Amino acid sequence: MKKIDVYIIKKFLGTFVYAIMLIILIAIIFDISEKIDDFIQGQAPLKAIVFDYYFNFIPFFVNLFSPLFTFIAVVFFTSKMAGNTEIVAILTSGVSFKRLLMPYMLSAAVIATLSFILNHYVIPHANQRRLNFENTYIRNKYRNTDMNIHRQIKPDEYIYFESYNNFENIGSRFSYEKMKNGKLVYKLMANQIAYDSLKNSWRVINYTIRTIDGLKEHIKMGESFDTTYNFTPEDFGTRLNNVETMNRPELNKFITEEKMRGSDEIAFFELEKYRRTSMPFATFILTLIGVSMASRKTRGGIGLHIGLGMLVSFSYILFLQISTTFATNGNLSPLLAVWIPNIIYFFIALTLLKLAPK
């Protein structure tokens, strides 16, 4: 590495850290002003606010916006270098623009690698403590409002609730079906089913059981009995954002189980999974756009570059929001949804690279 490489890397990472620290400070101030009433009303202790909430809020916030602040940092210090004719001096000394990109890409690789590790393995555990704090002191207790719940709990085994009260762990109009070779062999129907936390079992109340063997059918009716099933009250009493607390292996396992159960939220879970990889990769694309756009000296100077940089940043967020909305509310593949902005902006980056000063 040459001195110019070290110089650019220091500028890059230094500006990135400085920008992140500023925005975190601003975000914490706004968050405190917004949640101070909730902290007081929920009687949250100061130790929990500092160590359980804000110590875990900061890495989540940093990682969430790291690609965009990488872009802003690149635009800021590269535009300043261009304004001081440093970029022109580097290029006229015989250094090609592609060679100039090397320290930029190396710095982006450092940020992207850290972001990938944080996304998949570190931040989920931080989110666990942060969300536990929010659920305890800020949010109201989760209430399940789903109706007509269908789930597959094992291969060839299905359950149905007309409704489920997660406060009392009671389900109404419950049915359990067992299939064999595509044919129904067992069906239980009950007016109510309640979970006994002491016995870790379900009590089936006012039930009818149909057992089918070919052309023969046996019907049994009764008041109640206790049994166990391959589902628990936690399956109906958790918020969607709990997937943020799962690391990569846990999330993969969870998605597989939810697919088997026939969950309606698979797209949401897969969006979270694919987003954790696409966002770090966006660091490279936005860095390339930033360098190509800010390396040319213009009359507008750094102000023009910062303005264009903010426009690109907000348009990227807009594209990401639109594509994820189509995935959750339409038929767009979650994998494609999170990568569409990267694909679009990759071609924008190639176009700007061709127009960059050589």
Contacts in CASP RR format, 6 or more apart in sequence:
PFRMAT RR
TARGET T0000
AUTHOR 0000-0000-0000
METHOD contacts of the structure
MODEL  1
MKKIDVYIIKKFLGTFVYAIMLIILIAIIFDISEKIDDFIQGQAPLKAIV
FDYYFNFIPFFVNLFSPLFTFIAVVFFTSKMAGNTEIVAILTSGVSFKRL
LMPYMLSAAVIATLSFILNHYVIPHANQRRLNFENTYIRNKYRNTDMNIH
RQIKPDEYIYFESYNNFENIGSRFSYEKMKNGKLVYKLMANQIAYDSLKN
SWRVINYTIRTIDGLKEHIKMGESFDTTYNFTPEDFGTRLNNVETMNRPE
LNKFITEEKMRGSDEIAFFELEKYRRTSMPFATFILTLIGVSMASRKTRG
GIGLHIGLGMLVSFSYILFLQISTTFATNGNLSPLLAVWIPNIIYFFIAL
TLLKLAPK
1 103 0 8 1.000
4 90 0 8 1.000
4 95 0 8 1.000
4 103 0 8 1.000
5 102 0 8 1.000
5 103 0 8 1.000
5 106 0 8 1.000
6 103 0 8 1.000
8 100 0 8 1.000
8 103 0 8 1.000
8 104 0 8 1.000
8 107 0 8 1.000
9 103 0 8 1.000
9 106 0 8 1.000
9 107 0 8 1.000
11 77 0 8 1.000
11 81 0 8 1.000
12 73 0 8 1.000
12 74 0 8 1.000
12 77 0 8 1.000
12 103 0 8 1.000
12 104 0 8 1.000
12 107 0 8 1.000
13 107 0 8 1.000
13 110 0 8 1.000
13 111 0 8 1.000
14 73 0 8 1.000
15 73 0 8 1.000
15 74 0 8 1.000
15 76 0 8 1.000
15 77 0 8 1.000
16 69 0 8 1.000
16 70 0 8 1.000
16 73 0 8 1.000
16 107 0 8 1.000
16 111 0 8 1.000
18 73 0 8 1.000
19 69 0 8 1.000
19 72 0 8 1.000
19 73 0 8 1.000
19 76 0 8 1.000
20 62 0 8 1.000
20 66 0 8 1.000
20 69 0 8 1.000
23 65 0 8 1.000
23 69 0 8 1.000
24 58 0 8 1.000
24 61 0 8 1.000
24 62 0 8 1.000
27 61 0 8 1.000
28 54 0 8 1.000
28 57 0 8 1.000
28 58 0 8 1.000
31 57 0 8 1.000
35 138 0 8 1.000
38 44 0 8 1.000
38 137 0 8 1.000
38 138 0 8 1.000
39 49 0 8 1.000
39 137 0 8 1.000
39 138 0 8 1.000
42 137 0 8 1.000
42 138 0 8 1.000
43 137 0 8 1.000
44 53 0 8 1.000
44 133 0 8 1.000
44 136 0 8 1.000
44 137 0 8 1.000
44 138 0 8 1.000
48 133 0 8 1.000
48 137 0 8 1.000
49 133 0 8 1.000
52 129 0 8 1.000
52 130 0 8 1.000
52 132 0 8 1.000
52 133 0 8 1.000
53 129 0 8 1.000
53 130 0 8 1.000
53 133 0 8 1.000
53 134 0 8 1.000
55 126 0 8 1.000
56 126 0 8 1.000
56 127 0 8 1.000
56 129 0 8 1.000
56 130 0 8 1.000
56 133 0 8 1.000
57 130 0 8 1.000
59 118 0 8 1.000
59 122 0 8 1.000
59 123 0 8 1.000
59 126 0 8 1.000
60 123 0 8 1.000
60 126 0 8 1.000
60 127 0 8 1.000
60 130 0 8 1.000
63 115 0 8 1.000
63 118 0 8 1.000
63 119 0 8 1.000
63 123 0 8 1.000
66 111 0 8 1.000
66 115 0 8 1.000
66 279 0 8 1.000
66 283 0 8 1.000
67 115 0 8 1.000
67 279 0 8 1.000
67 280 0 8 1.000
67 282 0 8 1.000
67 283 0 8 1.000
67 286 0 8 1.000
68 286 0 8 1.000
68 313 0 8 1.000
68 316 0 8 1.000
68 317 0 8 1.000
70 108 0 8 1.000
70 111 0 8 1.000
70 283 0 8 1.000
70 286 0 8 1.000
70 287 0 8 1.000
71 286 0 8 1.000
71 287 0 8 1.000
71 289 0 8 1.000
71 290 0 8 1.000
71 309 0 8 1.000
71 312 0 8 1.000
71 313 0 8 1.000
72 306 0 8 1.000
72 309 0 8 1.000
72 310 0 8 1.000
72 313 0 8 1.000
74 104 0 8 1.000
74 286 0 8 1.000
74 287 0 8 1.000
74 290 0 8 1.000
74 291 0 8 1.000
74 294 0 8 1.000
75 290 0 8 1.000
75 293 0 8 1.000
75 294 0 8 1.000
75 305 0 8 1.000
75 306 0 8 1.000
75 308 0 8 1.000
75 309 0 8 1.000
76 294 0 8 1.000
76 302 0 8 1.000
76 305 0 8 1.000
76 306 0 8 1.000
78 87 0 8 1.000
78 290 0 8 1.000
78 291 0 8 1.000
78 294 0 8 1.000
78 295 0 8 1.000
78 305 0 8 1.000
79 294 0 8 1.000
79 301 0 8 1.000
79 302 0 8 1.000
79 303 0 8 1.000
79 305 0 8 1.000
79 306 0 8 1.000
80 302 0 8 1.000
81 87 0 8 1.000
81 295 0 8 1.000
82 88 0 8 1.000
82 294 0 8 1.000
82 295 0 8 1.000
82 296 0 8 1.000
82 297 0 8 1.000
82 298 0 8 1.000
82 301 0 8 1.000
82 305 0 8 1.000
83 297 0 8 1.000
83 301 0 8 1.000
83 302 0 8 1.000
85 297 0 8 1.000
87 100 0 8 1.000
87 295 0 8 1.000
87 296 0 8 1.000
87 297 0 8 1.000
87 357 0 8 1.000
88 297 0 8 1.000
88 357 0 8 1.000
90 100 0 8 1.000
91 97 0 8 1.000
91 100 0 8 1.000
91 357 0 8 1.000
91 358 0 8 1.000
96 358 0 8 1.000
97 295 0 8 1.000
97 353 0 8 1.000
97 356 0 8 1.000
97 357 0 8 1.000
97 358 0 8 1.000
100 291 0 8 1.000
100 295 0 8 1.000
101 288 0 8 1.000
101 291 0 8 1.000
104 287 0 8 1.000
104 288 0 8 1.000
104 291 0 8 1.000
105 284 0 8 1.000
105 287 0 8 1.000
105 288 0 8 1.000
107 287 0 8 1.000
108 283 0 8 1.000
108 284 0 8 1.000
108 287 0 8 1.000
109 284 0 8 1.000
111 280 0 8 1.000
111 283 0 8 1.000
112 280 0 8 1.000
112 281 0 8 1.000
112 283 0 8 1.000
112 284 0 8 1.000
113 280 0 8 1.000
115 279 0 8 1.000
115 280 0 8 1.000
115 283 0 8 1.000
116 276 0 8 1.000
116 277 0 8 1.000
116 280 0 8 1.000
119 276 0 8 1.000
119 277 0 8 1.000
119 279 0 8 1.000
119 280 0 8 1.000
120 247 0 8 1.000
120 248 0 8 1.000
120 276 0 8 1.000
120 277 0 8 1.000
121 247 0 8 1.000
121 248 0 8 1.000
123 244 0 8 1.000
124 244 0 8 1.000
124 245 0 8 1.000
124 246 0 8 1.000
124 247 0 8 1.000
124 250 0 8 1.000
124 251 0 8 1.000
125 245 0 8 1.000
125 247 0 8 1.000
127 244 0 8 1.000
127 245 0 8 1.000
128 245 0 8 1.000
131 239 0 8 1.000
131 241 0 8 1.000
131 242 0 8 1.000
131 244 0 8 1.000
131 245 0 8 1.000
135 141 0 8 1.000
135 142 0 8 1.000
135 239 0 8 1.000
141 167 0 8 1.000
142 166 0 8 1.000
142 237 0 8 1.000
142 238 0 8 1.000
142 239 0 8 1.000
143 166 0 8 1.000
143 167 0 8 1.000
144 164 0 8 1.000
144 165 0 8 1.000
144 166 0 8 1.000
144 236 0 8 1.000
144 237 0 8 1.000
146 163 0 8 1.000
146 164 0 8 1.000
146 236 0 8 1.000
147 162 0 8 1.000
147 163 0 8 1.000
148 160 0 8 1.000
148 161 0 8 1.000
148 162 0 8 1.000
149 159 0 8 1.000
149 160 0 8 1.000
149 161 0 8 1.000
149 162 0 8 1.000
149 163 0 8 1.000
149 164 0 8 1.000
149 236 0 8 1.000
150 158 0 8 1.000
150 159 0 8 1.000
150 160 0 8 1.000
150 262 0 8 1.000
151 158 0 8 1.000
151 159 0 8 1.000
151 160 0 8 1.000
151 231 0 8 1.000
151 235 0 8 1.000
151 261 0 8 1.000
151 262 0 8 1.000
151 263 0 8 1.000
152 158 0 8 1.000
152 260 0 8 1.000
152 261 0 8 1.000
152 262 0 8 1.000
153 159 0 8 1.000
153 229 0 8 1.000
153 230 0 8 1.000
153 231 0 8 1.000
153 260 0 8 1.000
153 261 0 8 1.000
154 230 0 8 1.000
154 260 0 8 1.000
155 260 0 8 1.000
156 178 0 8 1.000
156 179 0 8 1.000
156 180 0 8 1.000
156 182 0 8 1.000
157 176 0 8 1.000
157 177 0 8 1.000
157 178 0 8 1.000
157 179 0 8 1.000
157 230 0 8 1.000
158 176 0 8 1.000
158 177 0 8 1.000
158 179 0 8 1.000
159 174 0 8 1.000
159 175 0 8 1.000
159 176 0 8 1.000
159 177 0 8 1.000
159 229 0 8 1.000
159 231 0 8 1.000
160 173 0 8 1.000
160 174 0 8 1.000
160 175 0 8 1.000
160 176 0 8 1.000
160 177 0 8 1.000
161 171 0 8 1.000
161 172 0 8 1.000
161 173 0 8 1.000
161 174 0 8 1.000
161 193 0 8 1.000
161 236 0 8 1.000
162 171 0 8 1.000
162 172 0 8 1.000
162 173 0 8 1.000
162 174 0 8 1.000
163 171 0 8 1.000
163 172 0 8 1.000
163 173 0 8 1.000
164 170 0 8 1.000
164 171 0 8 1.000
164 172 0 8 1.000
164 236 0 8 1.000
165 171 0 8 1.000
166 233 0 8 1.000
166 236 0 8 1.000
166 237 0 8 1.000
168 194 0 8 1.000
169 194 0 8 1.000
169 195 0 8 1.000
169 197 0 8 1.000
169 233 0 8 1.000
170 192 0 8 1.000
170 193 0 8 1.000
170 194 0 8 1.000
170 195 0 8 1.000
171 192 0 8 1.000
171 193 0 8 1.000
171 194 0 8 1.000
172 191 0 8 1.000
172 192 0 8 1.000
173 191 0 8 1.000
174 188 0 8 1.000
174 189 0 8 1.000
174 190 0 8 1.000
174 191 0 8 1.000
174 192 0 8 1.000
174 193 0 8 1.000
174 204 0 8 1.000
175 187 0 8 1.000
175 188 0 8 1.000
175 189 0 8 1.000
175 190 0 8 1.000
176 186 0 8 1.000
176 187 0 8 1.000
176 188 0 8 1.000
176 229 0 8 1.000
177 184 0 8 1.000
177 186 0 8 1.000
177 187 0 8 1.000
177 188 0 8 1.000
178 184 0 8 1.000
178 185 0 8 1.000
178 186 0 8 1.000
178 187 0 8 1.000
179 185 0 8 1.000
183 212 0 8 1.000
184 212 0 8 1.000
185 211 0 8 1.000
185 212 0 8 1.000
185 213 0 8 1.000
186 209 0 8 1.000
186 210 0 8 1.000
186 211 0 8 1.000
186 212 0 8 1.000
187 209 0 8 1.000
187 210 0 8 1.000
187 212 0 8 1.000
188 204 0 8 1.000
188 207 0 8 1.000
188 208 0 8 1.000
188 209 0 8 1.000
188 210 0 8 1.000
189 207 0 8 1.000
189 208 0 8 1.000
189 209 0 8 1.000
189 210 0 8 1.000
190 204 0 8 1.000
190 205 0 8 1.000
190 206 0 8 1.000
190 207 0 8 1.000
190 208 0 8 1.000
191 205 0 8 1.000
191 206 0 8 1.000
191 207 0 8 1.000
192 204 0 8 1.000
192 205 0 8 1.000
192 206 0 8 1.000
193 202 0 8 1.000
193 203 0 8 1.000
193 204 0 8 1.000
193 205 0 8 1.000
194 202 0 8 1.000
194 203 0 8 1.000
194 205 0 8 1.000
195 201 0 8 1.000
195 202 0 8 1.000
195 203 0 8 1.000
195 232 0 8 1.000
195 233 0 8 1.000
196 202 0 8 1.000
196 203 0 8 1.000
196 226 0 8 1.000
199 226 0 8 1.000
200 228 0 8 1.000
201 226 0 8 1.000
201 227 0 8 1.000
201 228 0 8 1.000
202 226 0 8 1.000
202 227 0 8 1.000
202 228 0 8 1.000
202 229 0 8 1.000
203 224 0 8 1.000
203 225 0 8 1.000
203 226 0 8 1.000
204 224 0 8 1.000
204 225 0 8 1.000
204 226 0 8 1.000
204 227 0 8 1.000
205 223 0 8 1.000
205 224 0 8 1.000
206 222 0 8 1.000
206 223 0 8 1.000
206 224 0 8 1.000
207 221 0 8 1.000
207 222 0 8 1.000
207 224 0 8 1.000
207 225 0 8 1.000
208 219 0 8 1.000
208 220 0 8 1.000
208 221 0 8 1.000
208 222 0 8 1.000
209 219 0 8 1.000
209 220 0 8 1.000
209 221 0 8 1.000
210 217 0 8 1.000
210 218 0 8 1.000
210 219 0 8 1.000
211 217 0 8 1.000
211 218 0 8 1.000
211 219 0 8 1.000
211 220 0 8 1.000
231 261 0 8 1.000
235 261 0 8 1.000
240 265 0 8 1.000
240 268 0 8 1.000
243 251 0 8 1.000
243 254 0 8 1.000
243 268 0 8 1.000
243 269 0 8 1.000
243 272 0 8 1.000
244 272 0 8 1.000
246 254 0 8 1.000
248 273 0 8 1.000
248 276 0 8 1.000
251 269 0 8 1.000
251 272 0 8 1.000
251 273 0 8 1.000
252 273 0 8 1.000
254 269 0 8 1.000
255 266 0 8 1.000
255 269 0 8 1.000
255 270 0 8 1.000
255 273 0 8 1.000
258 265 0 8 1.000
258 266 0 8 1.000
258 269 0 8 1.000
259 266 0 8 1.000
263 269 0 8 1.000
267 327 0 8 1.000
267 328 0 8 1.000
267 334 0 8 1.000
268 328 0 8 1.000
270 334 0 8 1.000
270 335 0 8 1.000
271 324 0 8 1.000
271 327 0 8 1.000
271 328 0 8 1.000
271 334 0 8 1.000
271 337 0 8 1.000
271 338 0 8 1.000
273 334 0 8 1.000
274 334 0 8 1.000
274 335 0 8 1.000
274 337 0 8 1.000
274 338 0 8 1.000
274 339 0 8 1.000
275 338 0 8 1.000
278 338 0 8 1.000
278 339 0 8 1.000
278 342 0 8 1.000
281 342 0 8 1.000
282 316 0 8 1.000
282 341 0 8 1.000
282 342 0 8 1.000
282 345 0 8 1.000
285 342 0 8 1.000
285 345 0 8 1.000
285 346 0 8 1.000
285 349 0 8 1.000
286 312 0 8 1.000
286 316 0 8 1.000
286 345 0 8 1.000
288 349 0 8 1.000
288 352 0 8 1.000
288 353 0 8 1.000
289 312 0 8 1.000
289 345 0 8 1.000
289 348 0 8 1.000
289 349 0 8 1.000
289 352 0 8 1.000
290 309 0 8 1.000
290 312 0 8 1.000
290 352 0 8 1.000
291 356 0 8 1.000
292 349 0 8 1.000
292 352 0 8 1.000
292 353 0 8 1.000
292 355 0 8 1.000
292 356 0 8 1.000
293 305 0 8 1.000
293 308 0 8 1.000
293 309 0 8 1.000
293 312 0 8 1.000
293 352 0 8 1.000
294 305 0 8 1.000
295 356 0 8 1.000
295 357 0 8 1.000
296 356 0 8 1.000
296 357 0 8 1.000
298 304 0 8 1.000
298 305 0 8 1.000
312 345 0 8 1.000
316 341 0 8 1.000
316 345 0 8 1.000
319 340 0 8 1.000
319 341 0 8 1.000
319 344 0 8 1.000
319 345 0 8 1.000
320 338 0 8 1.000
320 341 0 8 1.000
323 332 0 8 1.000
323 336 0 8 1.000
323 337 0 8 1.000
323 338 0 8 1.000
323 340 0 8 1.000
323 341 0 8 1.000
324 337 0 8 1.000
324 338 0 8 1.000
326 332 0 8 1.000
326 337 0 8 1.000
327 333 0 8 1.000
327 334 0 8 1.000
327 336 0 8 1.000
327 337 0 8 1.000
327 338 0 8 1.000
END
